[in-house]
Amino acid sequence: MIRANFISTKGAWQVTPADTIVLDHEGRHRRRVTMTATRGTEFLLDLPEAVALRGGDALILEDGRLIEIIAAPEALAEVRCTDPRQLARVAYHIGNRHAQAEILANRIRVRRDHVLEDMVRGLGAKVAHIEAPFEPDTGAYEAPEDTHAHDHKGHDHKGHDNKGHAHKHDDHGHDHGHKHGDDHKHDGHHAHVHDESCGCDDEHAPKHAHDDQNHKAHDHAHGAHGHKHD
């Protein structure tokens, strides 16, 4: 079964999606599950960790096709406040009960819960029952939304494999084919490069220079002070 391993966040992709899938909030917060899109595309969502998907995001299949995420409407309670102070107060008490909440400009959306609804009414807020997508705040301790995001603008995922990420040693300046022989030269501009195949240690280069100089000096000494024997 084809897999979906990457996410392209809303606004990061511009191509026409191959299919769409409608999911509520719980369905959009998954790590590994088999899914069937609206037009019958079957795939395996396979992410390193669970990610909170949002309406307008897209799942990227292995062959490069996109599956657009559509946030399904849910039964919610919309808490409406008259001013920022009341909004902050209501948000504090909702958070104190560890309830998921979507905070908007002058209202807060939560899942319907009569106990929670009675509490916010007691704080002076008004409550209305609505049907709408639920996009609660992810929380300060969760990973950023784009942790597993993948920019899909102008990027072709077809045939995407590790070949495109192979590293060649010669690209990084490593020469593992260095020969020690007639080509072995030292000058003032190029340092000798040692690798695991040359059998040299750190003192190898200095020895070449000293040995050559000593050899020439030794020959010179014999030439200057040579003795002739009859």
C-alpha positions in Angstrom: 0.0 0.0 0.0 1.3 3.4 -0.9 2.4 5.6 2.1 2.0 9.2 3.1 5.2 10.2 4.9 5.2 14.0 4.5 2.9 16.9 5.2 2.7 20.1 3.2 1.1 22.9 5.3 -1.7 25.1 4.1 -0.3 27.7 1.7 2.9 25.7 1.0 1.4 23.8 -1.9 -0.3 25.1 -5.1 -0.9 22.0 -7.3 -4.3 20.3 -7.7 -4.7 17.6 -5.1 -5.4 14.0 -6.4 -8.0 13.5 -3.7 -9.4 14.9 -0.4 -10.1 13.4 3.0 -12.6 14.8 5.5 -11.5 14.3 9.1 -12.6 15.6 12.5 -10.1 16.9 15.1 -9.4 13.4 16.5 -9.0 12.0 13.0 -6.5 14.7 12.1 -4.2 13.9 15.1 -2.8 10.5 14.1 0.6 8.9 13.5 0.1 5.7 11.6 -3.3 4.5 10.2 -4.8 3.3 7.0 -7.0 5.9 5.3 -9.4 6.1 2.4 -9.9 9.4 0.7 -13.2 10.8 -0.7 -12.6 9.4 -4.2 -11.4 6.1 -3.1 -7.6 6.6 -2.8 -6.3 4.2 -0.1 -3.0 4.9 1.6 -1.1 4.4 4.8 -0.4 7.5 6.9 3.0 6.8 8.3 4.7 9.6 10.3 7.5 9.6 12.8 5.1 10.9 15.5 1.5 12.1 15.7 1.0 15.6 14.2 -2.0 17.8 14.6 -3.2 18.2 10.9 -5.3 21.2 10.0 -7.8 22.0 7.3 -5.9 23.0 4.2 -2.8 20.9 4.9 -2.0 18.1 2.4 -0.5 14.7 2.8 2.2 13.8 0.3 2.1 10.3 -1.1 5.2 8.5 -2.2 4.5 9.0 -5.8 4.1 12.8 -5.3 0.3 13.1 -5.3 -1.4 15.2 -2.7 -4.3 14.4 -0.5 -5.9 17.6 0.8 -7.1 17.6 4.4 -10.6 19.0 5.0 -11.6 19.7 8.6 -15.0 18.2 9.3 -17.7 20.2 11.1 -18.2 19.2 14.7 -20.8 19.9 17.5 -19.2 22.8 19.4 -20.0 25.3 22.1 -19.0 28.8 21.1 -18.3 31.0 24.2 -18.7 34.7 23.3 -17.2 37.5 25.4 -17.8 41.2 25.6 -14.2 42.4 26.1 -10.6 41.2 26.2 -10.5 41.0 30.0 -13.5 38.7 30.1 -12.0 36.6 27.2 -8.8 36.2 29.2 -10.7 35.3 32.4 -12.8 32.7 30.6 -9.8 31.2 28.8 -8.0 30.9 32.1 -10.8 28.9 33.7 -11.2 26.7 30.6 -7.5 26.0 30.6 -7.6 25.3 34.3 -9.9 22.4 33.5 -7.5 21.1 30.8 -10.2 21.4 28.2 -9.1 21.8 24.5 -10.0 25.2 23.2 -9.8 27.2 20.0 -9.3 30.8 20.9 -10.5 33.4 18.3 -10.6 37.2 18.4 -13.6 37.6 20.8 -14.8 34.1 21.4 -13.6 30.6 22.3 -14.8 27.3 20.9 -14.9 24.1 22.9 -16.5 20.8 22.6 -20.1 20.8 24.0 -20.0 20.1 27.7 -22.8 21.3 30.0 -20.6 21.6 33.0 -18.1 23.7 31.2 -20.9 25.7 29.6 -22.5 26.5 33.0 -19.2 27.6 34.3 -18.5 30.2 31.6 -22.1 31.4 31.9 -21.4 32.0 35.5 -18.4 34.2 34.4 -20.8 36.4 32.3 -20.1 34.9 28.9 -22.7 33.8 26.4 -22.8 30.3 24.9 -24.1 29.3 21.5 -24.2 25.8 20.0 -22.7 25.7 16.5 -21.4 23.2 13.9 -17.9 24.1 12.7 -14.4 22.7 12.2 -12.5 22.4 15.5 -8.9 23.7 15.4 -7.9 23.9 19.1 -4.6 25.4 20.2 -1.8 22.8 20.1 -0.2 23.9 23.4 3.1 25.5 24.3 4.9 22.2 25.0 4.0 20.5 21.7 6.2 20.5 18.6 5.8 23.4 16.2 3.1 22.7 13.6 5.6 22.6 10.7 8.0 20.1 12.3 7.2 17.5 9.6 6.2 20.0 7.0 7.5 19.7 3.5 7.5 22.6 1.0 5.8 21.3 -2.1 6.1 24.4 -4.2 7.6 23.4 -7.5 9.0 20.2 -6.0 8.6 16.9 -7.8 8.3 14.0 -5.5 8.0 11.3 -8.2 10.7 8.7 -7.8 11.8 10.3 -4.6 14.4 8.1 -3.0 17.8 8.2 -1.4 19.6 8.5 -4.7 19.2 12.2 -4.7 20.9 12.4 -1.3 23.9 10.3 -2.0 27.2 11.9 -1.0 30.3 11.5 -3.1 33.7 11.8 -1.4 35.2 13.8 -4.3 32.5 16.5 -3.7 34.0 17.1 -0.3 37.6 17.2 -1.4 38.5 13.7 -0.2 40.9 11.8 -2.4 41.1 8.2 -1.4 43.0 7.2 -4.6 46.2 9.0 -3.7 49.3 7.1 -4.9 52.7 7.2 -3.2 55.4 6.8 -5.9 56.7 9.0 -8.7 53.8 11.4 -8.3 54.6 11.9 -4.6 55.9 15.6 -4.5 56.2 18.2 -1.8 56.3 21.9 -2.4 55.6 25.1 -0.6 52.0 25.3 -1.7 50.4 21.9 -1.3 50.3 19.9 1.9 50.5 16.1 1.6 47.2 14.4 2.2 47.2 11.2 4.3 44.5 8.7 4.3 43.9 5.2 5.6 45.4 3.6 2.5 48.8 5.3 2.3 50.3 3.6 5.4 51.8 6.9 6.6 51.9 8.4 10.0 52.0 12.0 11.1 55.8 12.2 10.8 55.9 10.8 7.2 56.1 14.1 5.4 59.0 15.6 7.4 61.0 12.4 7.1 60.9 12.7 3.3 62.4 16.2 3.4 65.1 15.4 6.0 66.1 12.1 4.4 66.6 13.9 1.0 68.6 16.7 2.5 70.7 14.3 4.6 71.4 12.1 1.6 72.6 15.1 -0.5 74.7 16.4 2.3 76.3 13.0 2.8 77.2 12.7 -0.9 78.6 16.2 -0.9 80.8 15.4 2.1 82.3 12.4 0.4 82.9 14.3 -2.8 84.8 17.1 -1.0 86.9 14.9 1.2 87.3 11.8 -0.8 90.6 9.8 -0.6 92.5 8.3 -3.4 93.9 4.9 -2.7 96.7 3.3 -4.9 
